[in-house]
Amino acid sequence: MPDIQYTPGPLLDAARNTPTALWNDSSDLDELRQSISYGGVGATCNPVIAYTTISKHLDVWAPRIQAIADANPTWGESQIGWQAVKDMSVEAAKLLEPAFEEHKGRNGRLSVQTDPRFYRDAKALADQAEEFHKMAKNIVVKIPATKVGLEAIEDATARGVSINVTVSFCVPQAVAAAEAIERGLKAREAAGHDTSEMGPVVTIMVGRLDDWLKSVVARDGIFIDPSALDWAGIACMKRAYQIFQEKGFRSRVLAAAFRNVYQWAAFVGGDVVVSPPFKWQEIIAKSDYKAVEQMDEPVSEYYLEQLRRIPDFVRAYEPDGMTVDEFQDFGPTRKTLRQFLDADADLDRLVRDIILPAP
């Protein structure tokens, strides 16, 4: 690993003494170094994260973006911005190479997200995934869990790309994505390639599911114990994990989009990835909490009974609650895709302000 001073505490304890892997939900280099000190062995990037990181460090990135523009005088704002994202990702991936070697490809990966504007084009997604895969040996590529995305996931996996399934919130999406990855792995093996060091993961954005259900309860006037609403994402993560174990899927489930510390604590002990934003890692690391294995502890039946009053929770929790054709129209999917598209537009505007400042 890099020359890191490790920070004792519950994160490091869980990372070292359980199968649960800690990844950082950011590719900010300063945050990633600190996350590694907590036991972190992975990181991620998406359009929102990239825009936030560049905005936060304009003293570093404004000159670099200008240099990219100067070196490529015919490039548009999007090409320039995406090159900055690629550069950021390669640098973050370098920090994770020791973990990548230690874990033989299972961890030590930097997630790079495909351009959300390709969400309707499976070939464009798979082609870009292959491009990103070649940027560094320890890249894992994010593709959304929609019908089009699943086609791209299977195709890209067959080409040798390790996938991090994103824009995924529920059990049906996670299972369908894992099945697509399995088909891709088998196709690659049938073509004579080794897949033993590929490292696919399937994300469930636990907090974004909770956010959506809270908005549905408010919109539809559903009477429910509000404390149950912080358990929906956890329940779906635990159920997906159980199915993955039963079916022997080679991908791991990854928990992201945290809203509270229990969305880490509840998963400790599972052979899963947890990817909290750095601010949540700091809160956990500075606490006196003692890491306890809880992945196999079921969510209270009381909370499940409360949550079942919400039709969208039933759709999210039951393995057959949605068809593949319905994934893109699920509320959190539409909301998140639009947010990622907006972040792309924000990055374009930021680049424009750097290379063509207002008079």
Secondary structure by P-SEA (a helix, b strand, c coil): cccccccccaaaaaaccccbbbbbccccaaaaaaaaaaccccccccaaaaaaaaaacccccaaaaaaaaaacccccaaaaaaaaaaaaaaaaaaaaaaaaaaacccccbbbbbccccccccaaaaaaaaaaaaacccbbbbbbcccaaaaaaaaaaaaacccccccccccaaaaaaaaaaaaaaaaaaaaaccccccbbbbbbcaaaaaaaaaaaaaaaacccccccccccaaaaaaaaaaaaaaaacccbbbbbcccccaaaaaaaccccbbbbccaaaaaaaaaccccccccccccccaaaaaaaaccaaaaaaccccccccccccccaaaaaaaaaaaaaaaaaaaaaaaaacccc
